[in-house]
Amino acid sequence: MAYRPLSADFIRRRRRRALEMLLACLAVLVPWTIFLAVSLPDQYRAHHWRLTWAGFDGLLLIAMSLTVYLGWRRRQAVIPAAIATATLLICDAWFDLTLDLGTPDIWWSLASAVLVELPLAAFFLTRAFILISLTIRQAYTQLGIEEPPPSVLKLPLFGISREPDRD
C-alpha cells in the first residue's frame, strides 16, 4: 500500500470533531465535579484499600519502566510515556496528601511529595518538552528550514498550514 499524505481538509475535520468531543466532556465534568464536591461524605471506609494502592503503584511502575525502556531504545514514544509517568506521580502525591490530611502520616506524605514525587514528575515533564524541542529542531534541519523553530507551546499542531491564533 502506497503512502498517501492526509489532506488538510481531513485533518481539520478530525481536529474539529475531537475538540467538540472534548468540549462536551468539559461541559459534563464541571457540573459533575460540583456535584461530587457538595454530595460526597467527608470520610468513607474504603474496601480493597491495599489492592487499590498496590494496583496504582503497579501502574506507576509499568509506566516508569516503559519510559525507561523507550528512552533506552531511543524511541519517540518515550515522550508520551514520560508525560503519563509524570501525571501518575502527581496523582500519587495528591492522593497521599489529601488522604493523610489530619493524620500523623501527613508529614511522610508531604516529604515524599516534595522530595520525590513532584521533583520526579517535573523531571519527566521537562525531559519530554526537551525531546519535543529536539525533535522539532531536527525536523527543521532535515527540511532545510533556516529559521529557528518556535517554542513547543507555540508550535502549530502537525505543522499544518497555520490558522489564525486564538490565544
N, C-alpha and C positions, 0 to 999 in steps of 0.2 A: 504494500500500500504506500503510495507516494505521500510525502509530507505536504500538507496544504495549510498555509497560514490562515489564521482566523480573521474574518473581516471585522472592520471597525464597528459596523452596524451590529453584528452578532455580539461582540464584546460589550457594546453599550446596552443592548437589551438584557444580557445576563447580569451586568452590573446593576441596572435599574431594578430588576426582579430581586436580586439579593438585598439591595438597600430597602426595598419595600417590605420584604420579609423581616429584616432586622428592625425596621421602624414599628412593624406590627408587634414584634416581640417586646420592644420597649414600651409600647402602649399597654401591653398586658402586665409587664413586670412592675411598672410604677404602682398601680393600684394593689397588686399582689403584695409588694413589699410593705406598703402602708397597712394593708390588712393584717399581715403577719406581725408587724410591729405593735399593733394595738390588741391583737387577739391571742397571741401565744402566751402561755404561762411563763412567769419569771424563772421557774425551775421545773425540771422534768427528770424523772428517773428513766435513764436510757437502758434499753435491752441490747444485748450484744455489743457492749461498750468495747471490750477487748477486740472483737472482730472488726469493729468499725475503725479503731485506731491502727491496729496491725495492718488492716487492708489499705488504709490511706498511706501508711508508711511504706507498704509494699509497692503501691502505685508510684510513690515518690522514688523509691529505689529503682523501679523499672525505668522511669523517665530519666533519672540521673545516669543510669547505666547506658541507656540508649544514647544519651547526649555524649557521654564519654566515647562510646563505640563509634558513633558517627563522626565525632571530632578526630578520633584516632585515624579513621579511614579517609579523612578529608572530604566529607560529603556535604553538599549544600543543605541536606535535611537536618544537619546539626542546628541550624538556625531555629526552625520551629520547635525542635526538641528542647533547646536551651530556654526558649520562651515558656514552653509548657512546664519545664522543671522549675523555673523561677516562679511561675504562677502557683504551683503546688507548694513551694517553700513559703510564699507569702500567706497562702491559705493556712498552712500549718501554724505559722506564727500567730495569725489572727485567732484561730480556734483555741490554741493553747492559752493565749492571753485572756480571751473572753470567757472561756470555761473555768479558768482559775481565779477570776476576779473574786475578791472577798475571801480567799483561802490563803493559807500559808504558802501554797505552791506557786503563787503568783510571781515570787521572786525568781524561781527557777525558770518559769516560762518567760519572764521578762529578759533574764540573762541569755537564754537560748535564742530568743528572737533578736535581741540587739547584737549579740556576739557571733551568732552562727547563721540563723535562717535568713534574716534580712540582708546581711552583707553578701551571703552566697547568692541570694536572688539578684541583688544588684550586679554581682559579678557576671552571672549568666545573661542578664539583660544587656549589660554593657558589651559583652563579647558578641552577642547576637547582632547588636547595632554596628559594631566594628566590622563584623563579617559581611553584613549587608553593604556597608560602605565600600569595603574592599572589592566585593563582587561587582558593584556598580562601576567603580574606578577601572577595574579590569575590562569590563564590557565597553566602557568609553574608549579605552586604549585600543581594544580589538576592532572597534568600529571606526577608529581614526578620528574620533571627535576631539578636537583640540581644547575646548573649554573645560574647566573643571566641573564635575557633576554637582548637582545641588545636594544639600544635606538630605539625609534619609527621610526626615519629616516633611520635606518639600518635594520629594521625588514623585513624579506622576506614576500612577499605577500602570504597570506593564509597559511604561514608556510610550503609551498611546498618545496620538496627537492630543495636545492639551485643549481642554475645555477651559473656559474662564474660571479662575479660582473663586471659591465661595467661602473664603475664610471669615 
